[in-house]
């Protein structure tokens, strides 16, 4: 699922393509004796020997193809390591089933497809970007996991917005959100820089913000504009890195008629996390198709 897997996939397709070409090339370029032998009894023994040689060569070629396929498949059967870091959305808070939110759902879906994946979940409720950056700098367990990661999934920043709301609750205007957006982007860049310094080969996916007050305040345009601007800040930061991808989430619950929030009316419930997981898988598949093409 990382760059190494894509390289092995391309090599496998190339080897299989060459082998198939050689197989048909050999069948279409048999010598004159192959045609004459079908009508000439006097050269039957010689033709039999040539056919035997051709059959042996064809069998050898087929075996080489089998070996190439087996080698490629053995790579895909290797364990893929995914490290998930961030806040309560990574932790899975609000999932009434106790299955670990969107990370747990991803694990279940990949397991159903017989894809061998190991997840390390370092989501922590209440984490802001400054909290996560400190954990990355001080927690060796997280860094050990990142060093083995083929992929890193991140949810972070929602608590940065909530902190601004708490600090300015009695006089809430757009100004503090505008002032806080730049420093948020700087801390996000530091987080990504740290991850890449530990594992430069990993594909990194940052999930954007959705409106946690969609159920009650989805029609407040000022709040939607704040989220849009912060999401744009996230997108601008991720665009600075080749291996970092942004997954938008702002519209994920916009037209959902079924309840997608937990009892706290802030975190997603299991259905809400299902929609998150589906969005993540869609973007992973799109990136894979772009590499294959």
C-alpha positions as CSV (number, residue, x, y, z in Angstrom):
1,X,0.0,0.0,0.0
2,X,3.1,2.1,0.2
3,X,5.5,3.0,-2.6
4,X,7.4,-0.3,-2.2
5,X,4.2,-2.2,-2.9
6,X,3.4,-0.1,-6.0
7,X,7.0,-0.8,-7.3
8,X,6.6,-4.5,-6.8
9,X,3.2,-4.4,-8.5
10,X,4.6,-2.7,-11.6
11,X,7.5,-5.1,-11.8
12,X,5.1,-8.1,-11.5
13,X,2.9,-6.7,-14.4
14,X,6.0,-6.1,-16.5
15,X,7.4,-9.6,-16.0
16,X,4.0,-11.2,-16.7
17,X,3.5,-9.1,-19.8
18,X,7.0,-10.1,-21.2
19,X,6.4,-13.8,-20.4
20,X,3.0,-13.8,-22.2
21,X,4.5,-12.0,-25.2
22,X,7.3,-14.5,-25.5
23,X,4.8,-17.3,-25.3
24,X,2.7,-16.1,-28.2
25,X,5.8,-15.0,-30.1
26,X,7.2,-18.6,-30.0
27,X,3.8,-20.1,-31.1
28,X,3.5,-17.8,-34.1
29,X,7.1,-18.3,-35.3
30,X,7.5,-22.1,-35.7
31,X,9.9,-23.2,-38.5
32,X,8.8,-24.7,-41.9
33,X,9.3,-28.3,-40.5
34,X,6.4,-27.8,-38.1
35,X,3.9,-27.3,-41.0
36,X,5.5,-30.0,-43.3
37,X,5.5,-32.5,-40.5
38,X,1.8,-32.6,-40.4
39,X,1.7,-33.9,-44.0
40,X,5.0,-35.8,-44.4
41,X,5.2,-39.2,-42.7
42,X,8.9,-39.5,-43.6
43,X,9.9,-36.7,-41.3
44,X,7.6,-37.7,-38.4
45,X,10.4,-38.6,-36.1
46,X,12.3,-35.4,-36.6
47,X,9.1,-33.4,-36.1
48,X,8.4,-35.3,-32.9
49,X,11.7,-34.3,-31.5
50,X,11.2,-30.6,-32.4
51,X,7.7,-30.7,-30.9
52,X,9.2,-32.2,-27.7
53,X,11.8,-29.4,-27.5
54,X,9.1,-26.8,-28.1
55,X,6.9,-28.3,-25.5
56,X,9.8,-28.3,-23.0
57,X,10.5,-24.7,-23.8
58,X,6.9,-23.8,-23.4
59,X,6.6,-25.6,-20.2
60,X,9.7,-23.9,-18.9
61,X,8.3,-20.5,-19.9
62,X,5.0,-21.3,-18.2
63,X,6.9,-22.3,-15.1
64,X,8.8,-19.0,-15.1
65,X,5.5,-17.2,-15.3
66,X,4.2,-19.2,-12.4
67,X,7.3,-18.3,-10.4
68,X,6.9,-14.6,-11.2
69,X,3.3,-14.7,-10.1
70,X,4.1,-16.6,-6.9
71,X,6.9,-14.2,-6.0
72,X,4.6,-11.2,-6.6
73,X,1.8,-12.7,-4.6
74,X,4.2,-13.6,-1.7
75,X,4.9,-9.9,-1.4
76,X,1.3,-8.9,-1.2
77,X,0.8,-11.6,1.5
78,X,3.4,-9.8,3.6
79,X,2.0,-7.8,6.6
80,X,1.2,-4.2,5.8
81,X,1.7,-1.8,8.7
82,X,-0.6,1.2,9.2
83,X,0.0,3.7,12.0
84,X,-3.0,5.8,13.0
85,X,-2.3,9.0,15.1
86,X,-4.4,11.9,16.3
87,X,-7.4,12.7,18.4
88,X,-10.6,11.1,19.5
89,X,-11.7,10.4,15.9
90,X,-8.7,8.1,15.6
91,X,-9.4,6.6,19.0
92,X,-12.9,5.9,18.0
93,X,-14.8,7.8,20.7
94,X,-18.5,7.6,20.3
95,X,-18.6,4.2,18.5
96,X,-21.3,2.4,20.5
97,X,-20.1,-1.0,19.2
98,X,-16.7,-0.6,20.8
99,X,-15.0,-1.6,17.5
100,X,-12.6,1.3,17.5
101,X,-14.3,3.8,15.1
102,X,-13.2,4.2,11.5
103,X,-9.9,2.5,12.1
104,X,-11.6,-0.6,13.5
105,X,-14.0,-0.6,10.5
106,X,-11.1,-0.3,8.1
107,X,-9.5,-3.3,9.7
108,X,-12.6,-5.3,9.4
109,X,-13.1,-4.5,5.7
110,X,-9.5,-5.2,4.8
111,X,-9.7,-8.5,6.7
112,X,-12.8,-9.5,4.7
113,X,-10.7,-9.0,1.6
114,X,-8.0,-11.3,3.0
115,X,-5.5,-8.3,3.1
116,X,-3.0,-8.8,5.9
117,X,-2.8,-5.5,7.8
118,X,-1.5,-4.5,11.2
119,X,-2.9,-1.4,12.8
120,X,-1.3,0.6,15.6
121,X,-3.8,3.1,17.0
122,X,-2.4,6.1,18.9
123,X,-5.5,8.2,18.9
124,X,-6.0,10.2,22.1
125,X,-9.1,12.1,23.1
126,X,-8.6,15.8,23.4
127,X,-5.4,16.0,21.4
128,X,-4.7,19.3,19.6
129,X,-1.8,19.7,17.1
130,X,0.5,20.9,19.9
131,X,-0.3,17.8,22.0
132,X,0.3,15.4,19.1
133,X,3.6,17.2,18.2
134,X,4.8,16.8,21.7
135,X,3.8,13.1,21.8
136,X,5.7,12.5,18.5
137,X,8.8,14.1,20.0
138,X,8.6,12.3,23.3
139,X,6.9,8.9,22.8
140,X,9.3,6.2,21.5
141,X,6.5,3.7,21.0
142,X,4.8,6.0,18.4
143,X,8.1,6.5,16.6
144,X,8.9,2.8,16.6
145,X,5.5,2.2,14.9
146,X,6.1,5.0,12.4
147,X,9.4,3.6,11.5
148,X,7.7,0.4,10.4
149,X,4.7,2.1,8.8
150,X,3.7,1.6,5.1
151,X,0.9,4.1,5.7
152,X,0.0,6.8,8.3
153,X,-3.6,8.0,8.9
154,X,-4.1,11.3,10.8
155,X,-7.1,13.1,12.3
156,X,-6.0,16.3,14.1
157,X,-7.1,19.9,14.4
158,X,-10.7,19.7,15.5
159,X,-9.7,20.3,19.1
160,X,-7.7,23.3,18.0
161,X,-10.9,24.8,16.7
162,X,-12.8,23.8,19.9
163,X,-10.1,25.5,22.1
164,X,-10.7,28.7,20.3
165,X,-14.4,28.4,20.9
166,X,-13.9,27.7,24.6
167,X,-11.5,30.7,25.0
168,X,-13.8,33.1,23.2
169,X,-17.2,31.7,24.2
170,X,-18.5,34.9,25.7
171,X,-17.5,37.0,22.7
172,X,-17.4,34.6,19.7
173,X,-16.3,36.2,16.4
174,X,-14.5,35.0,13.4
175,X,-11.3,36.9,14.2
176,X,-9.7,34.4,16.7
177,X,-10.3,31.6,14.2
178,X,-8.6,33.6,11.5
179,X,-5.7,34.3,13.8
180,X,-5.4,30.7,14.9
181,X,-5.4,29.2,11.4
182,X,-1.9,30.1,10.5
183,X,-0.3,28.7,13.7
184,X,-2.3,25.5,13.2
185,X,-0.9,25.1,9.7
186,X,2.6,25.6,11.1
187,X,2.2,22.9,13.7
188,X,0.6,20.6,11.1
189,X,3.7,21.1,9.0
190,X,6.0,20.2,11.9
191,X,3.9,17.0,12.5
192,X,4.3,15.9,8.9
193,X,8.0,16.8,8.9
194,X,8.5,14.6,11.9
195,X,6.7,11.7,10.4
196,X,8.7,11.9,7.2
197,X,12.0,12.2,9.1
198,X,11.1,8.9,10.8
199,X,9.7,7.1,7.8
200,X,10.2,8.9,4.4
201,X,8.7,6.0,2.4
202,X,5.3,6.0,4.1
203,X,2.1,7.3,2.4
204,X,0.5,9.8,4.7
205,X,-3.3,10.6,4.7
206,X,-4.7,13.6,6.6
207,X,-8.5,13.5,7.1
208,X,-10.2,16.9,6.9
209,X,-12.8,18.4,9.3
210,X,-16.5,17.8,9.3
211,X,-19.0,20.0,11.1
212,X,-19.5,18.4,14.6
213,X,-22.5,20.6,15.1
214,X,-24.2,19.6,11.8
215,X,-27.2,18.2,13.6
216,X,-28.1,21.4,15.3
217,X,-26.1,24.2,13.7
218,X,-25.5,23.0,10.2
219,X,-27.3,26.0,8.8
220,X,-25.0,28.6,10.5
221,X,-23.0,29.9,7.5
222,X,-20.2,31.5,9.6
223,X,-19.3,28.1,11.2
224,X,-19.3,26.5,7.8
225,X,-17.0,29.2,6.5
226,X,-14.6,28.7,9.4
227,X,-14.4,25.0,8.7
228,X,-13.9,25.6,5.0
229,X,-11.0,27.9,5.6
230,X,-9.3,25.6,8.1
231,X,-9.8,22.7,5.7
232,X,-8.2,24.8,3.0
233,X,-5.3,25.5,5.3
234,X,-4.9,21.7,5.8
235,X,-5.0,21.1,2.0
236,X,-2.4,23.8,1.4
237,X,0.0,22.2,3.9
238,X,-0.5,18.7,2.5
239,X,0.1,19.9,-1.0
240,X,3.7,20.8,0.0
241,X,4.5,17.1,0.4
242,X,4.6,14.5,-2.4
243,X,3.7,11.6,-0.2
244,X,1.0,13.4,1.9
245,X,-2.6,13.1,0.7
246,X,-5.7,15.1,1.9
247,X,-9.1,13.4,2.4
248,X,-12.0,15.8,2.6
249,X,-14.7,15.2,5.2
250,X,-16.7,18.4,5.4
251,X,-19.5,17.1,3.3
252,X,-19.6,13.6,4.6
253,X,-22.8,13.9,6.7
254,X,-24.4,16.7,4.8
255,X,-27.2,14.7,3.1
256,X,-27.3,11.8,5.6
257,X,-30.8,11.1,6.9
258,X,-29.8,8.5,9.4
259,X,-28.4,9.6,12.7
260,X,-24.6,9.6,12.5
261,X,-23.7,11.1,15.9
262,X,-23.2,9.6,19.3
263,X,-25.1,10.5,22.5
264,X,-22.7,13.4,23.1
265,X,-23.9,15.0,19.7
266,X,-20.3,15.7,18.8
267,X,-18.5,12.4,18.0
268,X,-19.7,10.1,15.3
269,X,-21.6,6.9,16.2
270,X,-20.8,3.6,14.4
271,X,-22.8,4.7,11.3
272,X,-20.9,7.9,11.2
273,X,-17.6,6.1,11.5
274,X,-18.7,3.8,8.7
275,X,-19.1,6.8,6.4
276,X,-15.6,8.0,7.3
277,X,-14.1,4.6,6.6
278,X,-15.9,4.4,3.2
279,X,-14.5,7.8,2.3
280,X,-11.0,6.8,3.3
281,X,-11.1,3.6,1.3
282,X,-12.4,5.5,-1.8
283,X,-9.4,7.8,-1.7
284,X,-7.0,4.9,-1.2
285,X,-8.4,3.1,-4.2
286,X,-8.2,6.3,-6.3
287,X,-4.6,6.8,-5.5
288,X,-3.8,3.1,-6.3
289,X,-5.5,3.5,-9.7
290,X,-3.5,6.6,-10.5
291,X,-0.2,4.8,-9.8
292,X,-1.3,1.7,-11.9
293,X,-2.2,4.0,-14.8
